[in-house]
Amino acid sequence: MSSLATGVVFLSAAVIAVPIFSRFKLGAILGYLAAGVIVGPSVLALFDDPEQVLHFAELGVVFLLFIIGLELEPEKLMRMRNKIVFIGGGQLLLCAAVIGGTALLFGLSWQIALVIGLALALSSTAFAVGLMDEKQILKTPMGQKGLSILLMQDMAVIPIVLLVSYLSGASAADAPAWWVSVAIIIGVLVSGRYLINPLLRLMSQYGSSEVMTASALLIVCATAWVMQVAHLSMGLGAFLAGVLLANSTFRHQLEVEIAPFKGLLLGLFFMAVGMNIELSLLWQNAMIVPMAIALIVTKTLIIYLLVRFNNRQGTHPLRLALMLSQGGEFAFVIFNVATQGGLLPSKIADEATLVVGISMALTSPLVMAYEYLQRQKSAQPEYDQQTDVVEPEVIIAGFGRFGQIAGRILSANNIPFTALDNNAQHIEFIKKFGNKVFFGDATNLKLLQAAGVKHARVMFIAADSDKHGLQIAKVVKEHYPHIKIIARAKSRISVLQFRDIGVYSSVREMFDSSLHAAKLVLQEYGFDEARAEYMVQVFKMHDEELLDKSYHKQHYDLQEVIKVANQGRAELETLFKQDHQQ
C-alpha cells in the first residue's frame, strides 16, 4: 500500500469512528482504538506491520509530554515533588508488587513476574491525560495528583527498560558510555535554558509563521532524538524541554504550533495500539478479559487508597483512580525489549499486550458508568472544582506603553492578567520588570485559548494598529461574546467601527490627554481653573454627541464625518458665544 493510500485509510478510519464514539459519549480515544482494531490484522488486515506504525506514532506521546512540560513551571514542579515521590512512587511499587506476586502464584519465574509487574503497573500517559483533559479536571488539585503519578511512571520507564535488558542478558555494546549520556542530558538542559529562547526570538523577528511552526517541531524532535541517542526516553527529553520553556515568553505560541501535530499523532498512536491487539487470543485464552478486569480493579484500589490518604480536602478520588487504572503504552516497549532478549515468551507478551489494550478500551466506559451512578445519587462531584492554576481575569492584547499603564495598575491591585504582544524584543525588555507577558498574535484563536481567554472577564485591546485591534475584537466577540472589551482607538472612524461589532467601550488614544492639555492652555491663557474645566467638559460632551450622530447615520465615510464635524464646530462656537454673553 502506498504512503498516500495509507494516509487515506488512517484518516478515513478516524473520521468515521471518532464522531460515532463521541456521539455516544464514549470518547475520542476509544474511537481511535476501535478504528485501529478494524483496519488492523484482526479484522480487515489492511496493514501487515502495525508495530512499525506504533513506533512512528510514539511521536504523539512525545509531543503530549512536551505540552505537559510547558504547563509546569520549574517552581511548580518543585512544589509537586512530594506528590511525585510519595503518591507516584507508592503507586508504582505497590502495583508492581501485587501484579508481580500474582504472576508468581500462576507459576511464572520471578524474572518474568517482575517484568510483567513493572510493565502493567504503568498507566497510559496519553490516555489518562487525554481523559482528564476531556473531563476538565487536569488543572484541579485532584488532576495534579493524577499527573504526579503519571510523571513518576514516565521517569521510571528508563530504569525499568535497563533492568529488563540486564535480566534478559542483552548486550549493551551499542549503548554509549555513561559519560556520553550525562553530557547529552546536560546539553539538553543548557540548550533549553540559554539557547532556545534566543533562537525563537530570532525566528519571530525574521521568519514567517511557517518558520515558527518549523522551529517548534525542531525543538521537540531534536530533543527527543538526542535523548534517544543517549538511550534515554524521548518523551522524558521532550518533557524536560517543555519544563525549561514553561517560563518562556513563547510558551503559548509553542503550544499552539505543536497542538495540531500532537492531536493527529496521538490519534494515530491509539489506532496503532488497536492494530496491535490480536483478537484471536480472546478465543484461545478465556482468562484474558478477567485478567484485564483484575488489572483495572487492582490499580483502581491502590491509587484510590493512596490519593485518598493524601487528600486533605476530603473529596473522593475514585474517579481519578479509574482514569489511571489501565495499562500503558510503555508496557509495549518493555514487552518488546524482554521478548527480543529472550526473557519473555512471545505468547505471554501477546497476551499481556491484549490485556493492556482491553484495559484501555474499558476505562472510558467505566468512568462514564461511575459518573452516571454519581448523578443518579445526586451526589456532589468527587473532585475539586477549584483549579490549581491561576487563570487570568484580564487579558491585555498589545503591551506597549499604552497597555503597560493598565497592566501596572492591575498588578498594583493584585489582579491577575496575561498580556500578549507580537514584538519579541519588546516583551523581553518588559519581562525584566516582572510583568507576565507572552509572544503571539492575539488574532489567533488557539493562542487566545492557550492564554486562558475562556477564564477572562475583561479584555483590553491596546494594539498599536486600529486594523489589528478590530481583528482581535471580531475574534473575541465571535467566540467569547460574554467577555467585556475595552478597545484603544486612534481615530473617530475606528470608534464607530468598534461599535459596529459590539464594542462600545473604546478609548480614543489621545483624546483625554488632549483635553487635559487644552485645559492647561486655557488656564495659562488667563481663564480660572473652573472656567477652563467647564469649557473642556462642554467640548467633550458635544464631541461625544457628534460621534453618536455619525454612528446613527449608519454611514460614516470620511466626508460624512467631516461634514458632521463642521456642523458641530458651528454649534459649539454658538454655545461659547452664548456663555460669553452671560
LINCOR-V162199 format. One record per residue. N is the residue number from 1. RES is the residue in one letter. SS is DSSP state (H for helix, E for strand, C for the rest). PSI is psi in whole degrees, -180 to 180 (* if undefined). D_CENTER is the distance of its C-alpha to the mean C-alpha in Angstrom with 2 decimals. Layout:
n=[N:N]
res=[RES:RES]
ss=[SS:SS]
psi=[PSI:PSI]
d_center=[D_CENTER:D_CENTER]
This chain:
n=[1:2:3:4:5:6:7:8:9:10:11:12:13:14:15:16:17:18:19:20:21:22:23:24:25:26:27:28:29:30:31:32:33:34:35:36:37:38:39:40:41:42:43:44:45:46:47:48:49:50:51:52:53:54:55:56:57:58:59:60:61:62:63:64:65:66:67:68:69:70:71:72:73:74:75:76:77:78:79:80:81:82:83:84:85:86:87:88:89:90:91:92:93:94:95:96:97:98:99:100:101:102:103:104:105:106:107:108:109:110:111:112:113:114:115:116:117:118:119:120:121:122:123:124:125:126:127:128:129:130:131:132:133:134:135:136:137:138:139:140:141:142:143:144:145:146:147:148:149:150:151:152:153:154:155:156:157:158:159:160:161:162:163:164:165:166:167:168:169:170:171:172:173:174:175:176:177:178:179:180:181:182:183:184:185:186:187:188:189:190:191:192:193:194:195:196:197:198:199:200:201:202:203:204:205:206:207:208:209:210:211:212:213:214:215:216:217:218:219:220:221:222:223:224:225:226:227:228:229:230:231:232:233:234:235:236:237:238:239:240:241:242:243:244:245:246:247:248:249:250:251:252:253:254:255:256:257:258:259:260:261:262:263:264:265:266:267:268:269:270:271:272:273:274:275:276:277:278:279:280:281:282:283:284:285:286:287:288:289:290:291:292:293:294:295:296:297:298:299:300:301:302:303:304:305:306:307:308:309:310:311:312:313:314:315:316:317:318:319:320:321:322:323:324:325:326:327:328:329:330:331:332:333:334:335:336:337:338:339:340:341:342:343:344:345:346:347:348:349:350:351:352:353:354:355:356:357:358:359:360:361:362:363:364:365:366:367:368:369:370:371:372:373:374:375:376:377:378:379:380:381:382:383:384:385:386:387:388:389:390:391:392:393:394:395:396:397:398:399:400:401:402:403:404:405:406:407:408:409:410:411:412:413:414:415:416:417:418:419:420:421:422:423:424:425:426:427:428:429:430:431:432:433:434:435:436:437:438:439:440:441:442:443:444:445:446:447:448:449:450:451:452:453:454:455:456:457:458:459:460:461:462:463:464:465:466:467:468:469:470:471:472:473:474:475:476:477:478:479:480:481:482:483:484:485:486:487:488:489:490:491:492:493:494:495:496:497:498:499:500:501:502:503:504:505:506:507:508:509:510:511:512:513:514:515:516:517:518:519:520:521:522:523:524:525:526:527:528:529:530:531:532:533:534:535:536:537:538:539:540:541:542:543:544:545:546:547:548:549:550:551:552:553:554:555:556:557:558:559:560:561:562:563:564:565:566:567:568:569:570:571:572:573:574:575:576:577:578:579:580:581:582]
res=[M:S:S:L:A:T:G:V:V:F:L:S:A:A:V:I:A:V:P:I:F:S:R:F:K:L:G:A:I:L:G:Y:L:A:A:G:V:I:V:G:P:S:V:L:A:L:F:D:D:P:E:Q:V:L:H:F:A:E:L:G:V:V:F:L:L:F:I:I:G:L:E:L:E:P:E:K:L:M:R:M:R:N:K:I:V:F:I:G:G:G:Q:L:L:L:C:A:A:V:I:G:G:T:A:L:L:F:G:L:S:W:Q:I:A:L:V:I:G:L:A:L:A:L:S:S:T:A:F:A:V:G:L:M:D:E:K:Q:I:L:K:T:P:M:G:Q:K:G:L:S:I:L:L:M:Q:D:M:A:V:I:P:I:V:L:L:V:S:Y:L:S:G:A:S:A:A:D:A:P:A:W:W:V:S:V:A:I:I:I:G:V:L:V:S:G:R:Y:L:I:N:P:L:L:R:L:M:S:Q:Y:G:S:S:E:V:M:T:A:S:A:L:L:I:V:C:A:T:A:W:V:M:Q:V:A:H:L:S:M:G:L:G:A:F:L:A:G:V:L:L:A:N:S:T:F:R:H:Q:L:E:V:E:I:A:P:F:K:G:L:L:L:G:L:F:F:M:A:V:G:M:N:I:E:L:S:L:L:W:Q:N:A:M:I:V:P:M:A:I:A:L:I:V:T:K:T:L:I:I:Y:L:L:V:R:F:N:N:R:Q:G:T:H:P:L:R:L:A:L:M:L:S:Q:G:G:E:F:A:F:V:I:F:N:V:A:T:Q:G:G:L:L:P:S:K:I:A:D:E:A:T:L:V:V:G:I:S:M:A:L:T:S:P:L:V:M:A:Y:E:Y:L:Q:R:Q:K:S:A:Q:P:E:Y:D:Q:Q:T:D:V:V:E:P:E:V:I:I:A:G:F:G:R:F:G:Q:I:A:G:R:I:L:S:A:N:N:I:P:F:T:A:L:D:N:N:A:Q:H:I:E:F:I:K:K:F:G:N:K:V:F:F:G:D:A:T:N:L:K:L:L:Q:A:A:G:V:K:H:A:R:V:M:F:I:A:A:D:S:D:K:H:G:L:Q:I:A:K:V:V:K:E:H:Y:P:H:I:K:I:I:A:R:A:K:S:R:I:S:V:L:Q:F:R:D:I:G:V:Y:S:S:V:R:E:M:F:D:S:S:L:H:A:A:K:L:V:L:Q:E:Y:G:F:D:E:A:R:A:E:Y:M:V:Q:V:F:K:M:H:D:E:E:L:L:D:K:S:Y:H:K:Q:H:Y:D:L:Q:E:V:I:K:V:A:N:Q:G:R:A:E:L:E:T:L:F:K:Q:D:H:Q:Q]
ss=[C:C:H:H:H:H:H:H:H:H:H:H:H:H:H:H:H:H:H:H:H:H:H:C:C:C:C:H:H:H:H:H:H:H:H:H:H:H:H:C:C:C:C:C:C:C:C:C:C:H:H:H:H:H:H:H:H:H:H:H:H:H:H:H:H:H:H:H:H:H:H:C:C:H:H:H:H:H:H:C:H:H:H:H:H:H:H:H:H:H:H:H:H:H:H:H:H:H:H:H:H:H:H:H:H:C:C:C:C:H:H:H:H:H:H:H:H:H:H:H:H:C:C:C:H:H:H:H:H:H:H:H:H:H:C:C:C:C:C:E:H:H:H:H:H:H:H:H:H:H:H:H:H:H:H:H:H:H:H:H:H:H:H:H:H:H:H:C:C:C:C:C:C:C:C:C:C:H:H:H:H:H:H:H:H:H:H:H:H:H:H:H:H:H:H:H:H:H:H:H:H:H:H:H:H:H:C:C:H:H:H:H:H:H:H:H:H:H:H:H:H:H:H:H:H:H:H:H:H:C:C:C:C:H:H:H:H:H:H:H:H:H:H:H:C:C:C:C:C:C:H:H:H:H:H:H:H:H:H:H:H:H:H:H:H:H:H:H:H:H:H:H:H:H:H:C:C:C:C:H:H:H:H:H:C:C:H:H:H:H:H:H:H:H:H:H:H:H:H:H:H:H:H:H:H:H:H:H:H:C:C:C:C:C:C:C:C:H:H:H:H:H:H:C:C:C:C:C:C:H:H:H:H:H:H:H:H:H:H:H:C:C:C:C:C:H:H:H:H:H:H:H:H:H:H:H:H:H:H:H:H:H:H:H:H:H:H:H:H:H:H:H:H:H:H:H:C:C:C:C:C:C:C:C:C:C:E:C:C:C:C:C:C:E:E:E:E:C:C:C:H:H:H:H:H:H:H:H:H:H:H:H:C:C:C:C:E:E:E:E:E:C:C:H:H:H:H:H:H:H:H:C:C:C:C:C:E:E:E:C:C:C:C:C:H:H:H:H:H:H:C:C:H:H:H:C:C:E:E:E:E:C:C:C:C:H:H:H:H:H:H:H:H:H:H:H:H:H:H:C:C:C:C:E:E:E:E:E:E:C:C:H:H:H:H:H:H:H:H:H:C:C:C:C:E:E:E:E:C:C:H:H:H:H:H:H:H:H:H:H:H:H:H:H:H:C:C:C:H:H:H:H:H:H:H:H:H:H:H:H:H:H:H:H:H:H:H:H:H:H:H:H:C:C:C:C:C:H:H:H:H:H:H:H:H:H:H:H:H:H:H:H:H:H:H:H:H:H:H:H:H:C]
psi=[132:163:-36:-43:-38:-45:-41:-42:-48:-47:-39:-44:-43:-44:-32:-48:-45:-48:-36:-48:-36:-35:-37:17:33:-9:148:-34:-45:-33:-43:-42:-45:-41:-40:-42:-41:-44:-8:-176:-26:-23:-84:-20:45:-15:136:-23:73:-24:-35:-41:-42:-40:-44:-40:-14:-17:-28:-41:-38:-48:-38:-46:-33:-45:-37:-42:-38:-29:-10:100:147:-38:-39:-37:-38:-36:-25:-2:-37:-40:-42:-46:-51:-51:-51:-47:-40:-43:-46:-47:-45:-45:-42:-40:-45:-47:-43:-40:-40:-40:-37:-38:-25:7:11:156:161:-29:-47:-41:-40:-44:-47:-42:-48:-41:-45:-15:-21:135:171:110:-47:-44:-51:-43:-41:-40:-43:-39:-39:-36:2:42:4:-36:6:163:-38:-42:-35:-31:-43:-40:-35:-42:-44:-38:-41:-41:-43:-39:-24:-11:-46:-50:-37:-44:-42:-39:-44:-41:-40:-45:-33:-5:22:144:139:23:-31:-7:143:162:155:-35:-26:-43:-43:-43:-39:-41:-45:-40:-41:-45:-44:-43:-44:-31:-36:-20:-34:-42:-47:-38:-47:-37:-40:-43:-37:-30:-41:-6:168:-180:-33:-36:-36:-40:-45:-38:-43:-45:-39:-42:-49:-50:-40:-42:-44:-40:-47:-32:-35:-37:-36:8:36:175:128:-43:-40:-38:-44:-38:-45:-42:-41:-43:-42:-23:5:-29:5:150:-15:9:-53:-37:-43:-42:-42:-40:-37:-31:-46:-41:-39:-46:-46:-44:-33:-41:-43:-36:-48:-32:-39:-38:-45:-37:-31:-5:120:99:-23:-27:-22:-35:-25:-28:105:-9:-4:-53:-46:-36:-38:-42:-41:-38:-46:-45:-44:-50:-37:-46:-46:-46:-41:-48:-41:-47:-39:-39:-32:13:97:-22:-14:8:162:121:20:-38:-42:-43:-39:-37:-26:14:-10:167:165:166:-28:-15:-36:-38:-46:-44:-37:-44:-44:-37:-44:-31:-2:9:-37:121:142:-33:-44:-40:-43:-42:-41:-38:-41:-38:-44:-46:-44:-39:-37:-44:-31:-18:-53:-48:-38:-41:-42:-41:-41:-43:-39:-45:-39:-40:-37:-33:-5:37:161:151:139:8:159:136:-23:122:153:-13:131:111:149:141:-17:138:130:114:106:108:48:-160:-32:-46:-26:-33:-47:-41:-42:-40:-40:-46:-41:-24:17:39:117:140:158:132:140:136:145:20:104:-43:-40:-45:-45:-38:-44:-35:-26:-22:14:7:147:100:151:150:140:159:119:-4:-10:111:-42:-35:-42:-41:-41:-31:-4:33:-30:-17:-6:148:-32:141:129:111:107:34:149:-27:133:-40:-44:-43:-40:-37:-42:-46:-40:-43:-47:-44:-35:-41:-25:68:-17:-17:132:131:131:127:143:132:137:-19:167:-39:-37:-38:-44:-37:-38:-39:-35:-31:11:13:105:-11:88:149:117:128:-48:9:-55:-41:-34:-39:-43:-41:-41:-38:-44:-39:-45:-40:-43:-28:-28:-7:148:168:-41:-43:-42:-42:-41:-45:-40:-42:-38:-45:-43:-47:-41:-39:-39:-34:-39:-40:-43:-40:-43:-41:-42:-12:-12:26:108:65:177:-42:-38:-42:-40:-41:-46:-39:-41:-41:-42:-38:-39:-43:-40:-39:-40:-42:-45:-37:-42:-41:-39:-36:-29:*]
d_center=[35.03:33.83:30.28:30.15:31.48:29.01:26.11:27.84:28.28:24.68:23.38:26.22:25.58:21.92:22.89:25.66:24.36:20.82:22.06:25.01:23.13:20.64:23.78:25.23:22.06:21.97:18.38:17.16:17.17:20.86:21.54:20.46:22.61:25.50:25.33:25.53:28.52:30.29:30.09:30.66:34.04:34.57:34.95:35.18:35.09:33.65:32.34:34.50:32.10:28.84:28.28:27.92:25.21:23.41:23.76:22.16:19.35:18.34:16.46:13.76:13.50:13.67:10.73:8.69:10.19:9.59:5.79:6.77:9.44:7.83:6.88:10.52:13.23:16.50:18.28:15.94:16.24:19.96:19.99:18.52:21.20:23.63:21.30:20.38:24.09:25.81:23.68:22.02:25.29:27.43:25.63:25.96:29.62:30.76:29.28:30.71:34.02:34.37:33.37:35.41:38.32:38.37:38.50:41.48:43.24:43.04:45.00:42.43:42.95:41.13:39.32:37.98:37.20:35.22:33.16:32.49:31.73:29.18:27.53:27.31:26.12:22.76:20.15:17.66:14.32:12.94:14.89:14.39:10.61:10.56:13.35:12.08:8.98:11.69:13.99:11.77:12.89:10.08:10.31:14.05:16.65:17.43:13.96:13.99:17.36:16.14:13.51:16.55:18.59:16.29:16.04:19.83:20.32:18.43:20.54:23.60:23.40:25.25:28.10:28.51:28.83:31.31:33.24:33.49:34.69:37.29:38.50:38.90:40.79:38.57:39.58:37.42:39.49:36.69:34.36:34.40:36.15:34.26:34.45:32.77:29.70:29.72:30.16:27.21:24.90:26.33:25.88:22.15:21.86:24.17:22.56:19.09:20.83:23.37:23.12:19.66:19.41:22.91:22.13:19.20:21.44:24.19:22.19:21.10:24.78:26.51:24.19:23.02:19.60:20.32:21.05:17.74:16.09:18.70:18.09:14.41:15.68:18.62:16.83:15.00:18.11:20.60:19.15:19.05:22.56:24.18:22.99:24.44:27.62:27.85:27.71:24.50:21.23:19.16:16.04:17.14:17.75:14.35:12.93:15.58:14.83:11.22:12.83:15.54:13.42:11.44:14.32:14.71:15.25:13.46:10.08:8.52:10.89:9.99:6.34:8.24:10.98:9.61:7.58:11.11:12.71:10.35:11.01:14.67:15.32:13.92:16.19:18.93:18.49:19.16:21.96:23.40:23.42:25.32:27.66:28.55:29.68:33.49:34.65:38.26:37.84:37.45:41.07:42.31:40.88:40.83:39.05:35.68:34.31:35.82:34.29:30.79:31.43:32.86:29.77:27.56:30.10:30.48:26.83:26.23:29.27:28.50:24.87:26.10:28.90:26.90:24.15:26.87:28.96:26.23:25.19:27.20:26.08:28.03:25.45:25.73:23.20:24.65:21.77:19.38:22.17:22.45:18.79:19.41:22.94:22.70:23.55:21.01:20.63:22.06:25.23:26.03:25.96:28.21:30.58:30.91:31.88:34.31:35.85:36.42:38.03:40.36:39.19:37.76:39.78:37.96:38.95:37.31:34.15:34.02:34.61:31.94:29.44:30.47:30.05:26.42:25.84:27.64:25.78:22.46:24.19:25.51:22.40:21.00:24.56:25.31:22.34:23.44:27.02:26.26:24.51:27.53:29.96:28.30:28.55:32.15:32.96:31.45:29.88:27.40:23.78:23.69:20.39:19.63:18.49:18.02:14.58:14.65:12.44:14.53:13.18:15.24:18.30:19.30:17.79:20.25:20.04:22.40:23.31:26.80:29.87:29.70:26.21:26.80:29.58:27.41:24.77:27.56:29.00:25.74:25.22:28.85:28.39:25.23:23.17:19.45:18.26:15.86:17.75:16.90:19.56:20.14:22.81:21.61:24.99:25.04:21.75:22.96:26.18:24.73:22.46:25.75:26.60:23.62:21.70:17.89:17.33:14.88:15.93:15.40:17.34:16.86:18.29:15.12:13.66:10.17:10.32:11.73:9.12:6.43:9.51:10.06:12.99:13.39:14.38:16.74:20.46:21.76:20.96:23.47:23.82:25.72:25.47:28.56:29.25:30.24:29.15:25.62:25.58:26.82:24.14:21.40:23.40:23.78:20.08:19.41:22.64:21.97:18.59:18.85:22.65:22.74:21.44:24.50:24.78:27.13:27.81:29.77:32.56:34.99:37.65:39.28:38.29:34.59:35.08:36.55:33.81:31.15:33.35:33.43:29.71:29.99:29.29:32.44:31.44:31.94:33.41:35.83:35.09:38.62:40.33:40.36:41.16:43.89:45.35:45.49:47.13:49.62:50.54:51.34:53.41:55.39:56.04:57.28:59.40:61.22:59.59:58.88:55.30:55.59:57.05:54.44:51.62:53.29:53.65:49.99:48.86:51.22:49.75:46.16:46.99:48.93:46.23:43.67:46.24:46.59:42.87:43.13:46.14:44.39:41.41:43.65:45.56:42.49:43.49:43.03:43.59:44.78:48.45:47.93:46.14:49.04:51.57:50.05:49.79:53.47:54.51:52.54:54.11:57.55:56.74:55.40:58.55:60.66:58.85:59.44:63.11:63.60:62.10:64.32:67.42:66.72]
